[in-house]
């Protein structure tokens, strides 16, 4: 069996997340994509786990703007801020859709699954359609459920400690060798 080598920056990330405790916000990060007019679009998404040593999983709705934007340009950037550790992680990478996503669907609670049966994201709500019901787990996975894999190729960590901020970068092409740079 092939041994997976975990990059050192993952240890930094794990420590920052641990310091946040059980705060739900420790799983939230900002994802930036580029729209068809070459303008940045930023939104908050939920960390769903690791696909590999350097790729993050995100669950989303296939009808969302971000999915359309990523089909045009798979480049993306993530900003993950941890208040208690005063750490800001910036990840650059490429996004792709995972076609085999049933195991991820099966891992969700019924309450979470129900969100994929809501109305079209970004469109006006039709008040005649009830979307607040929690569905039964025996319903089939909707086409709108998508798993995205964000393959990281660059990491930038800014530690906002006093009196001197610290900044480190890692690049996949450089075997994740850490380089300290001026903040």
PyMOL commands that set and color helices and strands:
alter all, ss='L'
color gray80, all
select helices_A, chain A and resi 8-20+24-27+65-72+102-106+110-117+172-174
alter helices_A, ss='H'
color red, helices_A
select strands_A, chain A and resi 28-34+40-46+50-52+55-61+75-82+87-98+145-159+166-171+179-181
alter strands_A, ss='S'
color yellow, strands_A
deselect
rebuild
show_as cartoon
